[in-house]
Amino acid sequence: MAEASPYALRLSQAASWVRCAASVPMQRTPQAAVVESLGDNTIREEGTAIHWVAERLDDPFGRRPQVGDVAPNGVTITDELFDSAEFYVETLAEYGAKWHIEEQLSAPSIHPNCGGTPDAFCCGATQYYNVLIVADLKGGYRPIEVFPNWQLIGYASAILDNYPEWRDDVGLMIEFVIVQPRAYHRDGPVRKQMVAFRDLLPYIDALRMAASIAMGEHAPAIAGPQCDDCAARVGCSVCHAAGMRALEVSGEPDMHDLPVAAIDYEMLRLEDAARMIEARLTGLQAQAAYLIRKGEQFPHYAMEAGKGRKVWIDEQAEQAAIAMGDLLGANLRKPAKAVTPLQAANVLPKEFVESYTQQRRGELKLVRFDGNRAVKAFSHLKKD
């Protein structure tokens, strides 16, 4: 797993500071530290655990992790987490390349205090051009688009800063790869986009300009999707104002049928407003929980422990329950269950696994896409 970043401008947070320069200094405030420590970081910690498993699955000399192992961050490895890591490793293996894994890099072309740790990258040559491949494993459920992706673009710039022999402003192609096993996406769990390096230069210029503003004395704050994961949102007046504006509008009722374009537009706006309210609310909840634990009293809120599920005291108690069930003629043992098909494929013939498994169709759901959908749909076609 990657070590703690020594950079004030972390490329993993580029999507935030490229839109809101103030997020960089504000996330170093005491209020942000409170939200960071008390917020629900389950998904992030599970993502860290997936990376931990993936690193060790790719190590031929180390002990292979197993379901039930505990990662260094305290997360127990479940079937889902193990399968996600294995899927990522198999995706990288399909390239047949020698990967650089979790290598911390500076990005001086963007800013002297900028850098990050790409999950995996490699560089090779095809018959027609050189290609730099930048791959990123995402363990969350929120779909991440592969391009434009500020984090990956920043990684590409950092890689070429540290490996200048790979840079070719004319002939270099860059393939961005997002591997996201746990998120539903219309393009599947692996998304790829090939981009000419020369076409990335305006994006790198934008990162450079945003970095300069973020590290300046008067970095402006701008509300938007970047507020979702910003630890400083609870103390941010701009986030507060945006959330309050989205709360309520009153007027005369009017029944009318909207055209398709109007429905589409309003759903976009309402989703963005709901996201802003959620960002503001979760920040306030974390701050309120912290203050109540310190002894503060709120008129309408208090900390209350819910009822957890009942569990056996220990293994001895489980065995006693099984024995009692046997005396009463009831089998209380859990039935044997096969491991997942992905795990079974490591020891069973592939043909056997394929013949006894099926790919279930996911539930139909309304999904949102950006304006690059048509471009992505035809990006695999080569020009003459």
N, C-alpha and C positions, 0 to 999 in steps of 0.2 A: 504494500500500500504506500501511497505517496506520503512523504513527510510534510509537516506543517510548512506552509509557504512563507518564505522570508520577504515576499514582495508586498508592498502596499497596494499595488494594482494587480490583483490576481486575475489571470485569464479565465479561470472558471467562473468568475463573476462579471465577465465583460458585457454580457447582455444587460446587466444592471447599470454599470457606470457609463456605458456608451449612450444610454438614454437619460440617465439621471446622474449627473456628475457629483451631486451632493451625497450620494449613497456611500461614497468612499470615506469621507471624513465622519459622516454621521454614524456609520457602523462601528466606529471606535469609541462611541459614547457609553457611559454607564447604563443608560436606559436600554441600549441595544444589547449590551451584555446580559441584562436580565431576561429579555425576550429570547435571546439565543439559548440561555441555560434552561429556561422553563418551558419553552415551546415543545411541541410534539415533533421530535426528530426521528421518529421510527423509520420512515421511508429512507431518510438519509443514512441512518446507521445500517439498515439492511443493505443499501447500495454499497456501503463500505465493506460489509461482510461478503457480498458477492465478488467484489474485487479481490478480497483476500483469498477466497476459494480459487478464483480464476488464476491468480499468480501461481498457486501451488499445483494446480492441475497441469500447468505448463512447465513445471520443474521436474525433469526426469529423475533427478537425484534426491528429491525430497519425499516426505510421506504424503500420500494422496489423501486429501481431506475426505471425510465421510459425513453423511447425514447424521446429525446429532452432535457433531463437533461444535465447540464454542469458539467463535472468532475472538481476536484480541480485544475488540470493543464490546464484548459481552453478548453478542447476538448468537443465538443457537441456529445452526445451519439446518434449515428445513428442506424438504424435497424441492420446493419451488425455488429457493435460493440456490441450491446445488445445480438444478437443471438450468437456471439462468446463467450461472458461471460456465457450465459445460457448453451451453449453446454459444456463448461468446468465444470460448477457446476454439471450438470447432469452426466458427465463422472465420477467425483469423487463420486457422490452419488451411483453409481452402485456397488461400493466396499462395501458399508454398514459399513464403518469403521469410527472411530473417528479421524479426521485429525488434524494435527498441521499445522496451516496456517500462512504463512509469519512470521516465527520465526527466528530472527537473531541469528546466531550461529558462534562461533569461530572454527577454524580448526587447533589447535596446532600440530596435528600429521603431518600436511603439513608444517606449519611455524607459529611462534608466531604472526606474523602480517597478517595472512590469515584468511578469514572468508567470510560468505555470508548469504543470506536469501532465503532458499528454498521456492518455492511457496506452496507446500503441501507435508507432509510426514506422514506416520503412520507405525506401526509395529504390526504384529499379528502372529498367529500360524495356520498352516494347519495340516493335519493328519501326514504329513511326515517331515515337517521342519518349522522353523521360517522364516518369510519373512518381509523384510523392503521394503516399497513402497515409491519411490521418484518420485513425479509428477511435471511437469513444464509446464506452459502455455506460449506459444509463440504467439504473436500477429502479427508477420510479414508475408511476402509473400515468403521469401526465405526458402525452405524446410530445416529442421534441422533433422539430423539423431539421433536416440535414443541411439545408441551404436556403437563404443565408443564415449562418449560425456564427455569431460573433466569437464564441469560445473557440470553435474549430479554426476559424480564420486567423484568430490570434495565435493559436498553436502553430499553424502553418508558417506564419511570420517568424515565430520564435525558433522553429526548427531550421529555417533557412538562415537565421542569424547565427546559429551554432554550427551549421553544416553548410558553409558558403559554397563548397564545391558542388552542391546539388542545385544551386540557384541557376536558373536560365530564364531570363525575362521573356524570351521569344518562344522557346519550344517546350517549356516545362508545363505539364498538366498535373493537377492536384485532384485526387479522389477523396472526398469526404465520406466517412462511413459512420452511421449511428447504429449501434446494436442496442435494442431496447426490448428485451424478452417479455417484460411484464406490462407493456402498454398496448392498448388496441390502436392500430393505425391502418388506414386504408391500404398502405403500401407494404404492410407486413412488419415483422420485428427487426428487419435489417433494411435500412434506407441508404442509398448511395447516390452521390452526385459528382460528376466529373466537371472540373472548371479549369480553364486556362489560367495560369498564374498571372498573366498580364491583366486579366479581367478582375483579379482580386486586388489590384493595386489601389483602386478608389476606396475599397472597404478598409484596407490597411491604413490609408490616409485618414479615413474617418475615425478609426481607432486611435491613431496618433493624436488627432485634434481633441477627441474626447478625453484622452489620458491627460493631456496638457491642462485642460479645463478642470478636470477632477482633482488634480494636484495643485491647482492654484488657490488663491485666497478667497475667492468669491464664487465657489462652485454652486450653480443653480440647482434647485430640486424640481423635478418634473414627475407628476403622478402618472401611473400607467401599469401595465402588466408586471413590470419589474418590482412593484411594491409587494407582490405575492409573497416573496421569500426574503424581503429585506428586513433585517432585525431591527432597523431604526424606524420602522413604520409607526410604532406607538408614539414616538415623540416628534414626529414630522408634521409640521403645520400644513404643508401642502397635501400630504396624504389625508390628513384630518378634513381639510376643506373639500377635497374631492369626494370623500366618503359621505360627508353631510349633504352635499349637493345631490347625491344619488338617492337620498333617502325618501323624499316625499315631494310630490307635486299634486296640487288639488285643482279641480276645475269642473266645468259642467259636463255631465255624462253625455256621450254621443256614440250611438251604435252605428258602426259602419264596417263594411268588408274591405280589407286591405288588399291591394294588388301584390303579386309575388315579390316584386322589387322592394316594396315597402316592408313586407314581412321579413324579408332577408335582412334589410338594413336595421330594422328595429331589434331583431334577435341579436345582431352583432353588438349594438349599443347596450342592450340589456345584459348580455353576458359580460361585457367589459365592466359595466356598473356593478353587477353582482360580485365580480372578482375583486373590485376595489373595496366594496363593503366588507367582503370576507377577509381581505388583507388587514383592513383597519380593525375589525372585530377581534380577530385572533391575536393581534398585537395587544389590544386593550385587555383581553382575557388573561394573557400571560402576565401583564403588569398588575392586574387586580389580584391574581393569585399570589404574586410575590408580596404585595402590600398586606393582604389578609394574613399571610403566614407571619408577617412581622408584627401583627397586632392591630392593624387598621380595621375599621368597621365600615362596611358599605350598606346603604339603606336597603338595597334589593338583592344583594349577592352575599354568599357565604361559601366556605369550603365544606364539602360534605362527602364522606367516603361512601361509595356505592357498594352493593353486595357483589362480591366476586363469586365465581362458580365453586362448588364444593369439590374438594380433591381428597384423595387418600392421604393420611398423615405421612406415611412413608411406605417403602417397599414391603416391610413386614406386615403393615396393615392391609396392603393389597393381597398378600398371600393368605392372610387370615380370612378375608372376604371370599376369596376363591374357595378355600377349604369349607367355609360355611355353606357356600353355594352347592358344593359337591354333596354335603350331607343332606341338603334339601332337594337334591335332584336338579339343580339349575347350574348350567355352565356359564360362569362369569368371565371366562377368558376371552380376550379379544381374538377374533378370527385372523388367520394368517392372511397377509396381503402382499401382492407382488410389488416390487419397486416400479418406478415409472418406466415407460417404454424407452425413454432416452437413456436411462441408466442401464436397462437390460441390454441395449444394443452394444454395450461394451463387452459383454460376455457371450451373447447369443448371436447366431447367424443373422445377418441383416434381413435376408429373405424371410426367415421365420418371424422376426419382429414385424415386418411389413404386412405379413399375411394375417397377423392376429391383432393388428391395431387399426384405428381409423382416425382421421382428422375431422373432428366435429366442426360444424359450421357455427360461427359465433352468432350471438343475438343481433338482429338488425337494430341499429340505433342511428339517431341523427348526429352527424359529425360536422365539424366546421373545418373548412380548408381555406388557404390563402390564395392570392391571385397567381401564384407560380404553378398551380396544378397542371395547366396545359403544358407549360414548359417542361415540367418533370415527366409528364406522360410521354413526351416525344424526345426526351434527352438521349435515349439510347440509339436514335437514328443518326447515322454518320452522313456528313455532307460529302458529295462527290468531289 
